[in-house]
């Protein structure tokens, strides 16, 4: 999701318009430009050795370039994950992600 206003969070300052990575109702990462980079950061923070599949569900604010950024960053990080991308069309969230 995108920040709608400037805020001070546990992870630091957040500016309106920045992309937020949220897990369990808590913002755990921020990127000023790319929802794709937020996806890559979320995967890095949440991945477990047992995970084999990353599912990205594209919603409002996703773009082909951001999806490519996310998948390339995850692959470049060396995670041995199968990656599936689906059109979801959900409002507010550029991506929903699942790690299985």
C-alpha positions in Angstrom: 0.0 0.0 0.0 1.0 3.6 -0.3 1.4 5.9 2.7 -1.3 8.5 2.7 0.5 10.9 5.0 3.8 11.5 6.7 4.2 9.4 9.8 6.8 8.3 12.4 6.7 4.5 12.8 8.7 2.0 14.7 10.9 1.4 11.6 11.4 5.2 11.2 10.0 8.1 9.3 7.6 7.4 6.4 6.6 10.0 3.8 3.3 10.3 2.0 3.4 8.4 -1.2 6.1 5.8 -0.1 5.3 2.2 -0.6 4.8 0.2 2.6 5.4 -3.5 3.2 2.9 -4.8 5.8 2.9 -8.1 7.6 0.4 -9.0 10.3 -0.9 -5.5 10.4 2.6 -4.0 11.0 4.7 -2.0 8.5 8.0 -3.8 8.3 9.6 -2.1 5.3 9.3 1.0 3.1 10.5 2.0 -0.3 10.1 5.5 -1.7 9.7 4.5 -5.4 8.9 0.9 -6.1 6.3 -1.6 -4.8 8.5 -4.2 -6.4 11.3 -3.4 -4.1 9.0 -3.6 -1.1 8.0 -7.1 -2.2 11.6 -8.1 -2.4 12.3 -6.7 1.1 9.2 -8.5 2.5 10.4 -11.8 1.0 13.9 -11.3 2.5 12.3 -10.7 6.0 9.7 -13.4 5.9 11.3 -16.3 4.0 11.9 -19.6 5.8 14.0 -22.6 4.5 10.8 -24.6 4.0 9.3 -22.1 1.6 9.2 -23.3 -2.0 6.6 -21.0 -3.7 6.1 -17.2 -3.9 2.8 -16.1 -5.1 2.3 -12.5 -6.2 -1.2 -11.2 -6.7 -1.2 -8.0 -8.6 -3.6 -5.2 -7.6 -4.1 -1.5 -7.8 -0.7 0.2 -8.2 1.1 -2.8 -9.6 2.9 -2.4 -12.9 4.7 -4.9 -15.2 8.0 -3.1 -14.4 7.4 -3.4 -10.6 6.5 -7.1 -10.9 9.6 -7.6 -13.0 11.7 -5.8 -10.3 10.2 -8.0 -7.6 10.7 -11.3 -9.4 14.2 -10.4 -10.5 15.3 -9.2 -7.0 14.0 -12.4 -5.4 15.7 -14.5 -8.0 19.0 -12.5 -7.8 19.0 -13.0 -4.0 19.4 -16.7 -4.6 16.1 -17.9 -3.1 15.1 -21.2 -4.7 11.5 -20.3 -5.0 9.0 -21.0 -7.8 7.3 -17.7 -8.5 3.7 -17.4 -9.7 2.1 -14.1 -10.7 -1.7 -13.6 -10.8 -3.9 -10.7 -11.6 -6.0 -9.9 -8.5 -7.3 -6.4 -9.1 -7.6 -5.7 -5.3 -7.9 -2.1 -4.3 -5.3 -0.3 -2.1 -2.6 -3.1 -2.2 -0.3 -3.2 -5.2 0.6 -6.8 -4.3 -0.5 -9.5 -1.9 2.1 -12.1 -1.4 2.1 -15.6 -0.2 5.1 -17.8 0.8 4.4 -21.5 1.0 
